[in-house]
Amino acid sequence: MRTIHIVISGGGKVGSFLAKKLSGQHTVVVIEKDEATCQKLATGASVMVIHGDACDYRYQEEARVDMADVFAAVTGDDDDNLVACQLARTSFDVSRAVARVNNPKNEHIFNLMGIDAISSTTVISHLIEEESTVGEIITLGVLKKGRVAIVEVDIPSEGCNACRSKIKDLGLPSNCVLVSIIRNDDVVIPQGEHILAPGDTVIAVTSIDKEDSLKKLLTT
């Protein structure tokens, strides 16, 4: 996996989670208006934090958006997110702009402008509101108008009950399918005879209402 340069507008709950999640493998810069939030983020993650407004050219310039592979605007204000993404695209020619959309009705506006819109009521809400602990479940995408999710589940390094049975005998919740297993950088297509191992990462497709059941099954 190559290291990329990511600039995030907004250092609140969403922005700080993304920064901490991505900073281990990539270069991350966060632009945040609130000074106290900046200080908190600077002490809790290995990221560069800029105190300023991402809708202002000078702060995006300081963050080197011109060198960014991805610009993500994830504040709680759709207008600010739209303006920041447009500035990144038009002034700094960023190759990919992603925006948190707090009001799903605004998604089409972002999409029309070539910005990847993610509704906070679907993907980001699942991504952020679930506990970031060992054995976490992360929602990678939501399909079928929010009824079906693609999720990533980390099997605890100390193992769990699911590691003692073949996949076919796990008793997966209804409407849950294991799609792949990532093990030591290798991708394994799961078969019924396979057994999960401590430290595996499982990619699954599940109905939204079965996410918690799937997490419990694969992490306890």
N, C-alpha and C positions, 0 to 999 in steps of 0.2 A: 504494500500500500504506500503510495507516494505521499509526502507531506505537502499539504496545501495551506494557503493563507486565507483565513476566514475573518471577516469583519462583522461584528454583531452590533446592531443598534438596539439598545435597551438592556440594562443589567439587572432587571427585576427577577422574579421567580423563573420565568421562562429563559431569559438570557443567561442568568447565572448557571442554570442547570446545563444548558447547551455548552457554555464556555468550559465548565468543569469536565463535561463529558468528552469534548473534542480536544482539549488542550494537551492531553497525553500523547497524541499522535500528530497534531497539527499546530500551526502557528495561529493563535487567536488574539484578536484585538476587540475590545468592547468599548463602545461609545455610550456614555450614560449622563443624563442631565443632572441627576441628584448626587450631590457631593458625598452624603453619608452612604449611599448605595455603592458609590465608587470605592470608598474606603473599605467597605465590607467585602466587596468582590476582590479587591486587590490583595487582601490578606487570606482569602480562602481559595484562590485558584492561581495557577501559573499562567496568567494572561496579562497582556498589556491593557491597562484601563485608561481611557481618556475621558476627562470631565468636560462634557460639552453636548451640543445638540447635533445629532446626525443629519438633521435637515440643513445644516450650515456647511457650505463648501469647505471651509478651512479645517473643520474637524475630520471630515472624510479624507481630506488631503493628508492630514497628520497621521491618520490611520493607514495610509497607503492603500486606499481602495483601488487605486490604479494597478496595484500588484495582486489584488484579491482574486481568488478563484471563485469565491462565493461571498455575497453580501446578504446578510439576514437581518431583517427589521422585525423585531418581536416585542415592541412596546405594546401598551394597552390602548393605543390610539391609532385607529385605522388611517386617519388623515396623515399623521406623522410617518407611519410606515410606508404609505404610498409615496409621499414626497421624498423620503430618504432613499427608497428603492429607485425612483425615477432619477434622482440626482446621481446615484451610483452608476446607473446605466448610461445616462446621457453625458455626464461630465467625466466619468472615469472609465467608461466602456467595460464595466464588469461583465464577465461572461454569464454569470447566473445570479439572479436576484430572487430571494425567497422572503415572503412576508407573512407574518401572523395576521390573520383576519379575525377580528373580534366579533364582527357582525357578519354572519354567513351571507347576508344579502349583498354584501360588497364584493364577494369573491369574483364575480364576473368582471368587475371593473379592473381588478388587478390582472386577471387573465387576459383581458383585452390589451393590456399594456405590456404583455410579455413577462409578467411577474408571477412566479409560482406562489399561489395563494394557499395557505394552510389555515383552516378554521380552528380557532382555539376551542371550539365546542366539540371537535372531533379528534384529530390526531394529537394536537399539542396538549389538550386537556388530559388525554390518556398518558401521554409521554411524561408530563410533569407531575401530575397529581398522584401517580403511583409511587410508593416509597422507593427511594433509591437505596436498596439494601442488597446484601448477597441473595442471589436467587430472584433478582428483580425481573419484572416482565415489562418489556418496552414495546409500545405500539409503533410499528413502522409505517402502517398505512391503514386507511379505512375505506372499505368498498361498499357497494350496494347501499348508498345513502346512509352510511354509518352503522349498518347492521352487521357487517362482517369485517374483521380486522386481521391484518398480518402482524404477528407479534414475535418478539424475540425473548426467549427465556433463558437465563443463565442457571445452569445446574450448579448448586453449591459445591465448592472445592472439597468440602468434607463429605460429599455424597448425600444421598437422600433415599427414601424408600423406592423411588422410581428406578434407581440404579440396580435394584435387586431382581427385576423382572424383565422379560422380553417385552418389546413394545406392544405386541399383539395381546399381551396379558395385562397391560396397564389399566385398562378400563377407562380410556379417554372419554371425556364428556362428549355428549352428542354434538354434532356440528363442529368437531375439532379434528384437524388433520395435521400431522407432523410432515413438513415439507422437506426439511434438510437438517443435518446435524453438522455443526462446525467443531472439529476436534483437532487441536494442534495445527491449526492453519489449513487443515484438509476439510473438504466438503464431502459429507457422506449422505447419500440418498437413503433415508431410513426404510428398512423392510421390517416385516413383522418379527423376524428372528433376532433383530438387533437389540442390544442392551445399552442403555445410556450410561455414560461414565462421568464421574466427578469432573467438573470444569467444562463440560460440553456446553455449547450454545445451541439451542434448538429454535428453529424458525417454524412457525405453525400458522395455519389459517383457522380462525375460530369465530363463532358468532360473538358479538360484543358481550352478551349476557353470560357467556361461559368463560370469560377471561380469568376471573378470580378462581374459578374451579380448576382451570388449567394450571394456574400459578401454584395453587396449593398442592396439586398432584405432583408437579415436577420439582418442587423445592422443599418439601417437608418429609 
